[in-house]
């Protein structure tokens, strides 16, 4: 039975499976050979020569492929293609020529496959003709191509113009938005022009341009009662430090601090009637940093604020300006510097322990440390001690003097001295005004005092020694006995102790919240121990004092102070009759036993704060003592002794360390806390 004829398409599919791999391989070779310019600069390899197999396929494009004619042609030529691949190109041409003569390449309109929509293209060979040939049907002329290119460039230019317009519009909108949100600096020249100034913004650098007429008030004068100097409804200007600030949503609360421990709350709320300006104010408040100095204007309103010193009032902010901005990152927070050691210690076992600030960190940034309320109050108490010292001595007939601090030689034997070049000669920084106080008595200034610096080059790193401190010195003529001077000094200290508690009670209360202490106890009349009695007390307490001619140790001083407190009920006492060998050359010997002297020290809470004596005013006697101590009599001592040769009243005096008085009165743990910028063997800055 004869086989049924197979559809031509089925034959074509079978043939395609055989011939398509060779077809695509040859097309790739053809493309590399024909579609690349002869001298393509992008490819260093030379163009491959045109082989017969490639020449065949150059005449046929995929788009020109027609079944079954071309498929049959490829089948018949497959052997020739293989031979061509092996290099037998001449055999391929012969086989192809015979096949080509028997198969028509024209499309068959009657064939079912001719109904396929093939894109009509010019013969492939036309695409490889020289550029001088006329363009075939379907290709653009040079004029058409130029027109297309011009249209393309016009569209591109139009797009660029539109993009530029869009960018310019966007930049203008951004600039307008920035201008509306920008907060410019304010130059405040006159209160009468206040309406023309923005209500927020940094103040221009204050350079004494004018006096604006603003009336700044003290936080302490503001209150929530009608009796307050600035009560509810009062409009006030304040300047102070930004102690803290909290901004959340449309509300802001800040605390303004004056004088370190006067604080008041100020607040600002978003105004629905002017939301843009309110938002701008909130934005500005967010930029403020703690410890910045700010000016604030607002209205006093009643409030209940327990965290501030003003507890019954607050300020409703209307204007705020930063006068001096603090860095956002500070060495430490004033809040941390203000905590007591007990509070810090108790927090160490909690989830949020407070930082423990070391002494060196505090002293390196002393100006910041002194902003803590207690530390700031210590400086005010120091000032108060000087003021009360002056008040008492002025009331007792003293005159304040100012003596040289650059001197020719030592003023205190046994004390270290700083030397310096003085125009080719060696000079010293005064260890005390001692010699000049005595010469003032020889000048008929019978009672004198001085408050000034004292320099001691002692390499002592204890908690109660400094290389520079402030001396409270006095000297006075006496009639018969140095007890006259002890009575004057006792009266002066009583004046200090009483008035510190009564007139500086607020400062003391602030200090005692961080540094615990009790007021000093003292007697109405001077409490004076003699050296032999002191030695007996120390022996009873187990101390080995030897022959009793050595100076007291720190432990012995504390034990003696505790014993005096138990026996006499006083924190302040005097001890006289020190051994002569531990006292300076200008000390008058005890007339009954020259191993001892008419000298004395004064103590607070068992630690020395003052040293004094009756002075040796006889020139011959003082010369013998100087020689006995092996001290060279230089120009400085020579003029000192000479002043006695011209006649001088018997006299006595005392030298008091200001920082040590404050340190002991307040019960501090280190004298450096009582010094504004302490100097010790390891510190000469700030």
C-alpha positions as CSV (number, residue, x, y, z in Angstrom):
1,X,0.0,0.0,0.0
2,X,1.6,3.3,-1.0
3,X,2.5,5.7,1.8
4,X,0.4,8.8,2.3
5,X,2.1,11.9,1.2
6,X,3.5,13.9,4.2
7,X,2.7,17.6,4.5
8,X,5.5,19.8,3.3
9,X,5.7,21.5,6.7
10,X,6.5,18.3,8.4
11,X,9.3,17.6,5.9
12,X,10.6,21.1,6.6
13,X,10.6,20.6,10.3
14,X,12.6,17.5,10.0
15,X,15.1,19.1,7.7
16,X,15.3,22.1,9.9
17,X,16.5,19.9,12.8
18,X,19.4,18.8,10.7
19,X,20.4,22.0,8.9
20,X,19.6,24.8,11.4
21,X,22.8,24.3,13.5
22,X,24.9,24.6,10.4
23,X,22.8,27.5,9.3
24,X,23.3,29.6,12.5
25,X,27.0,28.8,12.5
26,X,27.4,30.1,9.0
27,X,25.3,33.1,9.7
28,X,27.5,34.0,12.6
29,X,30.6,33.7,10.4
30,X,28.8,35.8,7.8
31,X,27.9,38.5,10.2
32,X,31.5,38.8,11.5
33,X,32.7,39.0,7.9
34,X,30.2,41.2,6.1
35,X,28.5,43.3,8.8
36,X,31.8,44.7,10.1
37,X,33.5,47.6,8.3
38,X,36.9,46.7,6.8
39,X,38.9,48.9,9.2
40,X,36.8,48.9,12.4
41,X,38.9,50.7,15.0
42,X,37.0,48.9,17.8
43,X,38.4,45.5,16.7
44,X,42.0,44.8,16.3
45,X,41.6,41.5,14.3
46,X,41.6,41.8,10.5
47,X,38.3,41.0,8.7
48,X,37.9,37.4,7.7
49,X,38.1,36.6,3.9
50,X,34.8,35.8,2.2
51,X,34.5,32.0,1.9
52,X,32.1,30.4,-0.6
53,X,29.8,29.1,2.1
54,X,29.5,32.6,3.6
55,X,28.9,33.9,0.1
56,X,26.0,31.5,-0.3
57,X,24.3,32.6,2.9
58,X,25.0,36.3,2.2
59,X,22.2,36.0,-0.4
60,X,19.7,34.5,2.0
61,X,18.3,36.3,5.1
62,X,16.1,34.7,7.8
63,X,13.4,37.2,6.8
64,X,13.7,35.9,3.1
65,X,13.4,32.3,4.0
66,X,10.6,30.5,2.1
67,X,9.5,26.9,2.5
68,X,10.1,24.5,0.9
69,X,12.5,25.9,-1.7
70,X,15.1,27.4,0.6
71,X,14.9,24.5,3.0
72,X,15.5,22.0,0.2
73,X,18.4,24.1,-1.0
74,X,20.0,24.0,2.4
75,X,19.4,20.2,2.7
76,X,21.0,19.6,-0.7
77,X,23.9,21.8,0.2
78,X,24.5,20.5,3.7
79,X,27.3,18.1,2.4
80,X,28.8,21.0,0.5
81,X,28.6,23.1,3.7
82,X,30.5,20.5,5.7
83,X,33.1,20.3,3.0
84,X,33.3,24.0,2.9
85,X,33.9,24.0,6.7
86,X,36.7,21.6,6.2
87,X,38.2,23.9,3.5
88,X,37.0,22.3,0.2
89,X,35.3,25.5,-1.0
90,X,35.6,24.5,-4.8
91,X,33.5,21.4,-4.3
92,X,30.9,23.4,-2.5
93,X,30.6,25.9,-5.4
94,X,30.1,23.0,-7.9
95,X,27.5,21.3,-5.8
96,X,25.7,24.5,-5.1
97,X,25.6,25.5,-8.8
98,X,23.9,22.2,-9.8
99,X,21.4,22.5,-7.0
100,X,20.6,26.1,-7.8
101,X,19.8,25.3,-11.4
102,X,17.1,22.8,-10.4
103,X,15.3,24.8,-7.7
104,X,13.6,28.1,-8.2
105,X,14.1,30.8,-5.6
106,X,11.1,32.7,-6.4
107,X,8.2,32.5,-4.0
108,X,5.3,30.3,-5.0
109,X,2.1,32.2,-4.7
110,X,0.1,29.0,-4.9
111,X,2.0,27.4,-2.0
112,X,0.2,27.5,1.4
113,X,3.4,28.8,2.9
114,X,3.3,31.8,0.7
115,X,0.4,33.1,2.6
116,X,2.7,33.8,5.5
117,X,3.3,37.5,6.1
118,X,7.0,37.8,5.5
119,X,8.4,41.3,5.7
120,X,9.6,42.3,2.2
121,X,13.2,43.3,2.2
122,X,15.6,44.1,-0.5
123,X,18.1,41.3,-1.4
124,X,20.9,41.0,1.1
125,X,23.4,41.7,-1.5
126,X,22.0,45.1,-1.9
127,X,23.0,46.0,1.6
128,X,26.6,45.4,0.9
129,X,26.8,47.5,-2.2
130,X,29.1,50.5,-2.3
131,X,27.8,53.8,-0.8
132,X,27.7,55.3,-4.3
133,X,24.9,53.1,-5.4
134,X,21.3,54.4,-5.4
135,X,19.3,53.6,-2.2
136,X,17.0,50.6,-2.6
137,X,13.3,50.7,-1.9
138,X,12.5,51.1,1.9
139,X,15.8,52.9,2.9
140,X,15.9,56.6,3.8
141,X,17.6,59.2,1.7
142,X,20.2,61.5,3.2
143,X,17.7,64.3,3.2
144,X,15.2,62.2,5.0
145,X,17.8,61.1,7.5
146,X,18.9,64.6,8.1
147,X,15.3,65.7,8.7
148,X,14.7,62.8,11.1
149,X,17.9,63.8,13.0
150,X,16.9,67.5,13.1
151,X,13.5,66.5,14.5
152,X,15.1,64.3,17.1
153,X,17.4,67.1,18.2
154,X,14.5,69.5,18.3
155,X,12.5,67.2,20.6
156,X,15.6,66.7,22.8
157,X,16.1,70.5,23.1
158,X,12.4,70.9,24.0
159,X,12.7,68.3,26.7
160,X,15.8,69.9,28.1
161,X,14.0,73.3,28.1
162,X,11.0,71.8,30.0
163,X,13.4,70.0,32.5
164,X,15.2,73.3,33.1
165,X,12.0,75.1,33.7
166,X,10.9,72.4,36.1
167,X,14.2,72.5,38.0
168,X,14.1,76.3,38.2
169,X,10.6,76.3,39.5
170,X,11.5,73.6,42.1
171,X,14.6,75.7,43.2
172,X,12.5,78.8,43.5
173,X,10.0,76.9,45.7
174,X,12.8,75.5,47.8
175,X,14.3,79.0,48.2
176,X,11.0,80.5,49.1
177,X,10.4,77.7,51.7
178,X,13.9,78.1,53.1
179,X,13.3,81.9,53.4
180,X,10.1,81.4,55.2
181,X,11.7,78.9,57.6
182,X,15.0,80.6,58.0
183,X,15.6,82.2,61.4
184,X,17.9,85.2,61.1
185,X,20.0,86.7,63.8
186,X,18.5,89.6,65.6
187,X,20.3,92.9,66.3
188,X,18.5,94.4,69.2
189,X,19.1,98.2,69.2
190,X,16.1,99.7,70.8
191,X,13.1,98.5,72.8
192,X,10.9,101.0,70.9
193,X,11.7,99.1,67.7
194,X,10.9,95.7,69.2
195,X,7.9,95.2,66.9
196,X,10.2,95.1,63.9
197,X,12.4,92.4,65.4
198,X,11.7,88.7,65.0
199,X,10.5,87.1,68.2
200,X,13.1,84.3,67.9
201,X,16.7,84.0,66.6
202,X,20.2,84.2,67.9
203,X,21.3,87.7,69.1
204,X,24.0,89.3,67.1
205,X,27.2,89.6,69.0
206,X,26.8,92.2,71.6
207,X,29.4,94.8,70.8
208,X,28.1,97.8,72.8
209,X,26.2,99.1,69.7
210,X,23.6,100.8,71.9
211,X,21.6,100.5,75.1
212,X,18.2,99.1,74.0
213,X,16.3,100.2,77.1
214,X,15.2,96.6,78.0
215,X,14.7,96.2,81.7
216,X,16.2,92.9,82.8
217,X,15.0,91.6,86.2
218,X,16.3,89.0,88.7
219,X,14.6,85.6,88.9
220,X,14.5,86.0,92.7
221,X,12.2,89.0,92.3
222,X,9.5,87.0,90.4
223,X,6.7,85.3,92.3
224,X,3.1,84.1,91.9
225,X,1.7,86.3,94.7
226,X,0.6,89.9,94.4
227,X,3.3,90.9,96.9
228,X,6.0,89.8,94.6
229,X,8.0,92.6,92.9
230,X,7.1,91.0,89.6
231,X,3.8,89.2,90.1
232,X,1.3,87.6,87.7
233,X,0.7,89.6,84.6
234,X,4.1,91.4,84.8
235,X,6.0,91.5,81.5
236,X,9.7,90.9,82.1
237,X,13.0,90.4,80.4
238,X,15.3,87.8,81.8
239,X,18.9,86.7,81.0
240,X,20.3,83.5,82.3
241,X,21.6,80.1,81.4
242,X,19.4,77.4,79.8
243,X,19.4,74.9,82.6
244,X,17.2,72.4,80.7
245,X,14.7,72.2,77.9
246,X,12.0,69.8,76.8
247,X,10.1,70.2,73.5
248,X,7.4,67.8,72.6
249,X,4.8,68.4,69.8
250,X,3.4,71.9,70.1
251,X,4.7,72.6,73.6
252,X,8.0,73.5,75.1
253,X,9.2,73.8,78.7
254,X,12.6,75.2,79.7
255,X,14.3,76.1,83.0
256,X,16.3,79.4,83.1
257,X,19.1,79.6,85.7
258,X,20.6,82.7,87.3
259,X,23.4,83.0,89.8
260,X,23.8,79.3,89.6
261,X,20.9,78.4,92.0
262,X,18.0,80.8,91.1
263,X,15.8,78.9,88.6
264,X,12.4,79.5,87.0
265,X,10.3,77.6,84.5
266,X,9.3,79.2,81.2
267,X,6.9,77.7,78.7
268,X,5.7,78.1,75.1
269,X,2.6,76.6,73.4
270,X,1.6,76.4,69.8
271,X,-0.8,79.2,68.8
272,X,-3.6,78.0,66.6
273,X,-4.2,81.6,65.4
274,X,-0.7,81.8,64.1
275,X,0.5,78.3,63.4
276,X,3.4,79.2,61.1
277,X,5.0,81.6,63.6
278,X,4.4,79.1,66.4
279,X,6.0,76.3,64.4
280,X,9.0,78.5,63.8
281,X,9.3,79.3,67.5
282,X,9.2,75.6,68.3
283,X,11.8,74.9,65.7
284,X,14.1,77.5,67.2
285,X,13.6,76.3,70.7
286,X,14.7,72.8,69.6
287,X,18.1,74.3,68.4
288,X,19.0,75.7,71.9
289,X,21.6,73.9,73.8
290,X,21.9,73.6,77.6
291,X,24.2,76.0,79.3
292,X,23.7,78.6,76.6
293,X,23.1,82.2,77.7
294,X,19.7,83.3,76.5
295,X,17.5,86.4,76.7
296,X,13.8,85.7,77.3
297,X,10.8,88.0,77.4
298,X,7.4,86.9,78.7
299,X,4.6,87.3,81.0
300,X,4.5,86.1,84.6
301,X,1.8,83.5,85.3
302,X,0.9,81.6,88.4
303,X,2.1,77.9,88.4
304,X,3.0,75.1,90.7
305,X,6.6,74.1,89.9
306,X,8.4,72.1,92.6
307,X,11.6,71.6,90.6
308,X,12.6,75.3,90.5
309,X,13.6,77.8,93.1
310,X,10.6,79.9,92.0
311,X,7.8,77.5,92.8
312,X,4.6,79.5,92.4
313,X,5.2,81.2,89.0
314,X,6.4,80.6,85.5
315,X,7.1,82.7,82.4
316,X,4.9,82.5,79.3
317,X,7.4,83.0,76.5
318,X,6.9,85.7,73.9
319,X,10.5,86.2,72.8
320,X,13.7,84.2,73.1
321,X,17.2,84.9,71.8
322,X,20.4,83.0,72.3
323,X,23.2,85.4,73.4
324,X,26.0,82.9,73.6
325,X,25.6,79.3,72.5
326,X,27.2,76.5,74.4
327,X,28.6,73.4,72.7
328,X,26.1,70.6,72.3
329,X,28.7,68.2,73.8
330,X,30.1,69.4,77.1
331,X,32.8,67.7,79.2
332,X,30.2,66.9,81.8
333,X,26.7,68.0,82.8
334,X,26.3,70.6,85.5
335,X,23.5,68.4,86.8
336,X,26.0,65.5,87.3
337,X,28.5,67.9,89.0
338,X,25.8,69.0,91.5
339,X,25.1,65.5,92.9
340,X,26.4,64.6,96.4
341,X,28.8,61.7,96.8
342,X,26.1,59.9,98.8
343,X,23.6,60.2,95.9
344,X,26.2,59.0,93.4
345,X,27.2,56.1,95.6
346,X,23.6,54.9,96.1
347,X,22.9,54.9,92.4
348,X,25.7,52.5,91.5
349,X,23.6,49.4,92.2
350,X,20.7,50.7,90.1
351,X,19.9,50.4,86.4
352,X,20.9,54.0,85.8
353,X,24.0,54.8,87.9
354,X,25.0,58.4,88.0
355,X,28.5,59.2,86.6
356,X,31.2,59.8,89.1
357,X,33.2,62.9,88.1
358,X,36.9,62.8,89.0
359,X,38.6,65.7,90.6
360,X,41.0,66.2,87.7
361,X,38.1,66.4,85.2
362,X,36.4,68.9,87.3
363,X,39.5,71.1,87.8
364,X,40.4,70.9,84.1
365,X,37.0,72.4,83.4
366,X,36.7,74.4,86.6
367,X,34.5,77.2,85.1
368,X,31.9,74.5,84.3
369,X,32.3,72.8,87.7
370,X,31.7,76.1,89.4
371,X,28.3,76.4,87.8
372,X,27.1,73.6,90.1
373,X,25.0,75.4,92.7
374,X,27.0,74.1,95.7
375,X,30.4,74.9,94.1
376,X,29.2,78.3,93.1
377,X,28.0,79.0,96.6
378,X,31.4,78.0,98.0
379,X,33.0,80.9,96.1
380,X,30.3,83.2,97.5
381,X,31.1,82.0,101.0
382,X,34.7,82.6,100.4
383,X,33.9,86.1,99.4
384,X,31.8,86.5,102.5
385,X,34.7,85.4,104.8
386,X,36.8,88.2,103.3
387,X,34.0,90.7,103.7
388,X,33.4,89.7,107.3
389,X,37.2,89.6,108.0
390,X,37.4,93.2,106.8
391,X,34.2,94.3,108.7
392,X,35.5,93.0,112.0
393,X,39.0,94.4,111.7
394,X,37.7,97.8,110.4
395,X,35.5,97.9,113.4
396,X,38.5,97.3,115.6
397,X,40.6,100.1,114.2
398,X,42.6,98.3,111.5
399,X,43.9,99.7,108.2
400,X,44.1,97.6,105.1
401,X,47.6,97.6,103.4
402,X,49.1,96.1,100.3
403,X,52.6,94.7,100.4
404,X,55.1,93.7,97.7
405,X,54.9,90.1,96.3
406,X,58.3,90.2,94.6
407,X,60.9,90.4,97.4
408,X,64.7,90.1,97.7
409,X,64.8,87.0,99.9
410,X,62.8,84.6,101.9
411,X,60.1,85.9,104.3
412,X,59.5,82.6,106.0
413,X,62.4,80.4,107.1
414,X,61.7,76.7,106.6
415,X,59.1,77.3,103.9
416,X,59.8,76.6,100.2
417,X,60.2,79.7,98.0
418,X,59.7,80.3,94.3
419,X,62.5,82.3,92.7
420,X,62.6,84.3,89.6
421,X,65.0,86.5,87.6
422,X,64.6,90.2,88.5
423,X,66.7,92.1,86.0
424,X,69.8,90.1,86.5
425,X,69.3,89.4,90.2
426,X,67.4,86.6,91.9
427,X,64.1,87.6,93.5
428,X,61.4,85.5,95.4
429,X,57.7,85.4,95.4
430,X,56.5,86.4,98.9
431,X,55.8,83.5,101.2
432,X,53.8,85.9,103.3
433,X,53.6,89.7,103.9
434,X,55.2,89.1,107.3
435,X,58.2,91.4,107.1
436,X,56.2,94.2,105.6
437,X,53.5,94.0,108.2
438,X,56.0,94.4,110.9
439,X,57.6,97.4,109.1
440,X,54.1,98.9,108.9
441,X,54.0,98.8,112.7
442,X,57.4,100.6,112.6
443,X,55.6,103.2,110.3
444,X,53.1,103.9,113.1
445,X,50.3,102.1,111.4
446,X,49.4,100.4,114.7
447,X,46.9,98.0,113.4
448,X,47.1,96.7,109.8
449,X,45.7,93.8,107.8
450,X,46.0,92.5,104.2
451,X,44.2,90.1,101.9
452,X,46.6,88.9,99.2
453,X,48.3,85.9,97.5
454,X,50.8,83.8,99.3
455,X,53.3,81.5,97.5
456,X,54.8,78.3,99.0
457,X,57.1,76.1,96.9
458,X,56.3,73.0,98.9
459,X,56.0,69.7,97.0
460,X,53.1,68.6,99.2
461,X,50.3,66.8,97.5
462,X,47.9,66.5,100.5
463,X,44.3,67.4,100.6
464,X,44.9,70.5,102.6
465,X,48.0,72.1,101.0
466,X,48.3,74.5,98.0
467,X,51.3,76.2,96.4
468,X,49.4,79.4,96.1
469,X,46.6,80.5,98.4
470,X,45.0,83.7,99.7
471,X,46.3,85.0,103.0
472,X,44.3,86.9,105.6
473,X,47.0,88.6,107.5
474,X,46.9,91.0,110.4
475,X,49.5,92.7,112.6
476,X,48.9,95.0,115.6
477,X,50.9,96.8,118.3
478,X,50.4,95.4,121.8
479,X,50.8,96.9,125.1
480,X,52.0,94.0,127.3
481,X,50.9,90.6,126.2
482,X,50.1,88.7,123.0
483,X,46.8,87.7,124.5
484,X,45.6,91.1,123.3
485,X,46.0,89.8,119.8
486,X,44.3,86.5,120.5
487,X,41.3,88.4,121.8
488,X,41.1,90.5,118.6
489,X,41.4,87.4,116.4
490,X,38.8,85.5,118.5
491,X,36.4,88.4,118.1
492,X,37.0,88.5,114.4
493,X,36.3,84.7,114.0
494,X,33.1,85.0,116.1
495,X,32.0,87.7,113.7
496,X,32.7,85.4,110.7
497,X,31.0,82.4,112.2
498,X,27.8,84.1,113.4
499,X,27.3,86.2,110.2
500,X,27.9,83.4,107.8
501,X,25.0,81.5,109.3
502,X,22.7,84.5,109.5
503,X,23.5,86.5,106.4
504,X,24.7,83.7,104.0
505,X,22.3,81.1,105.2
506,X,20.9,80.4,101.7
507,X,24.3,79.8,100.3
508,X,25.2,77.5,103.2
509,X,21.9,75.6,102.7
510,X,22.7,75.0,99.0
511,X,26.2,73.8,99.9
512,X,25.0,71.5,102.6
513,X,22.7,69.7,100.2
514,X,25.8,68.4,98.4
515,X,28.5,68.6,101.1
516,X,27.2,67.7,104.5
517,X,28.4,69.9,107.5
518,X,27.2,71.5,110.7
519,X,27.7,75.1,111.9
520,X,30.9,75.7,113.9
521,X,30.7,75.6,117.6
522,X,32.8,78.1,119.6
523,X,33.2,79.7,123.0
524,X,32.4,83.3,124.0
525,X,36.0,83.8,125.2
526,X,39.1,82.5,123.6
527,X,39.7,78.8,124.3
528,X,43.5,78.6,124.6
529,X,45.4,75.4,125.3
530,X,49.1,75.5,126.3
531,X,51.6,73.2,124.7
532,X,52.2,71.1,127.8
533,X,48.5,70.4,128.3
534,X,48.2,69.4,124.6
535,X,51.1,66.9,125.1
536,X,49.4,65.4,128.1
537,X,46.1,64.9,126.1
538,X,47.9,63.2,123.3
539,X,49.8,60.9,125.6
540,X,46.5,59.9,127.2
541,X,45.2,59.0,123.8
542,X,48.1,56.8,123.1
543,X,50.4,59.0,121.0
544,X,54.2,58.9,121.5
545,X,55.2,62.6,121.6
546,X,58.8,62.0,122.7
547,X,60.3,65.0,124.5
548,X,57.3,67.2,123.4
549,X,59.5,69.4,121.2
550,X,58.3,68.2,117.8
551,X,55.6,69.6,115.6
552,X,52.2,68.0,115.6
553,X,51.3,65.5,112.9
554,X,47.9,65.6,111.1
555,X,46.6,62.6,113.2
556,X,47.7,64.3,116.4
557,X,45.9,67.6,115.4
558,X,42.7,65.6,114.7
559,X,42.9,63.8,118.0
560,X,43.5,67.0,119.9
561,X,40.6,68.6,118.2
562,X,38.3,65.7,119.2
563,X,39.5,65.9,122.8
564,X,38.9,69.7,122.9
565,X,35.4,69.2,121.5
566,X,34.7,66.6,124.2
567,X,36.2,68.7,127.0
568,X,35.2,72.2,126.1
569,X,32.5,71.8,123.5
570,X,34.1,73.9,120.8
571,X,35.3,73.3,117.3
572,X,37.5,76.4,117.4
573,X,40.4,76.7,119.8
574,X,43.9,78.0,120.1
575,X,47.2,76.4,121.1
576,X,50.1,78.4,122.3
577,X,53.7,78.0,123.5
578,X,55.0,76.0,120.6
579,X,58.6,74.9,120.7
580,X,61.0,77.6,119.4
581,X,62.8,75.2,117.1
582,X,59.8,74.7,114.9
583,X,58.8,78.4,114.6
584,X,60.2,81.1,112.3
585,X,63.1,83.4,113.3
586,X,60.9,86.4,114.0
587,X,59.0,84.6,116.9
588,X,59.5,86.0,120.4
589,X,60.9,83.3,122.8
590,X,59.1,82.4,126.0
591,X,60.8,84.5,128.7
592,X,60.5,81.5,131.2
593,X,61.9,78.8,128.9
594,X,63.5,79.8,125.6
595,X,62.9,76.2,124.3
596,X,59.3,77.4,123.8
597,X,57.9,80.6,122.3
598,X,55.2,83.2,122.4
599,X,53.6,81.6,119.4
600,X,50.2,80.1,118.7
601,X,48.1,78.3,116.1
602,X,44.3,78.2,115.7
603,X,42.2,75.2,114.8
604,X,38.8,74.4,113.3
605,X,37.6,70.8,113.6
606,X,41.0,69.6,114.6
607,X,43.0,71.2,111.7
608,X,45.1,74.2,111.7
609,X,43.8,77.4,109.9
610,X,46.0,80.1,111.4
611,X,49.6,80.6,112.7
612,X,50.8,83.6,114.7
613,X,53.0,84.9,117.4
614,X,54.4,87.9,119.3
615,X,57.2,89.1,117.0
616,X,60.7,89.7,118.1
617,X,61.0,93.5,117.7
618,X,64.5,93.9,119.3
619,X,67.1,94.1,116.5
620,X,69.9,92.5,118.5
621,X,67.7,89.6,119.7
622,X,66.3,88.9,116.2
623,X,69.8,89.0,114.7
624,X,71.0,86.4,117.2
625,X,68.0,84.1,116.4
626,X,68.7,84.4,112.7
627,X,72.3,83.5,113.2
628,X,71.4,80.6,115.5
629,X,69.1,79.2,112.8
630,X,71.8,79.5,110.2
631,X,70.0,82.0,108.0
632,X,72.0,84.4,105.8
633,X,71.1,88.0,106.4
634,X,70.7,89.4,102.9
635,X,69.4,92.7,101.6
636,X,65.8,91.9,102.5
637,X,66.4,90.9,106.1
638,X,68.9,93.8,106.5
639,X,66.3,96.4,105.8
640,X,63.8,94.5,107.9
641,X,66.1,94.6,111.0
642,X,67.1,98.2,110.2
643,X,63.4,99.3,110.6
644,X,63.6,98.1,114.2
645,X,66.7,100.1,114.9
646,X,64.7,103.3,114.4
647,X,62.2,102.3,117.1
648,X,59.1,100.0,116.9
649,X,56.3,99.1,119.2
650,X,56.0,95.6,120.6
651,X,53.6,93.8,118.3
652,X,52.0,90.5,117.4
653,X,50.0,89.1,114.6
654,X,48.6,86.2,112.7
655,X,48.4,84.7,109.2
656,X,45.2,82.9,108.1
657,X,44.7,80.7,105.0
658,X,41.4,81.8,103.4
659,X,40.9,78.5,101.5
660,X,41.6,76.4,104.5
661,X,39.1,78.3,106.6
662,X,36.4,77.8,104.0
663,X,37.4,74.2,103.4
664,X,37.2,73.3,107.1
665,X,34.1,75.4,108.0
666,X,32.1,73.7,105.2
667,X,33.4,70.2,106.0
668,X,34.8,69.7,102.5
669,X,37.0,66.7,101.7
670,X,39.7,68.7,99.8
671,X,41.0,72.3,100.1
672,X,40.9,72.5,96.2
673,X,37.1,72.7,96.4
674,X,37.6,76.0,98.3
675,X,40.0,77.5,95.7
676,X,38.7,79.0,92.5
677,X,41.6,77.8,90.4
678,X,43.9,75.8,92.7
679,X,47.6,75.6,92.3
680,X,49.4,72.5,93.6
681,X,52.7,70.8,92.5
682,X,50.9,69.1,89.6
683,X,48.6,71.9,88.4
684,X,49.4,75.3,87.0
685,X,46.3,75.6,84.6
686,X,43.6,76.7,84.1
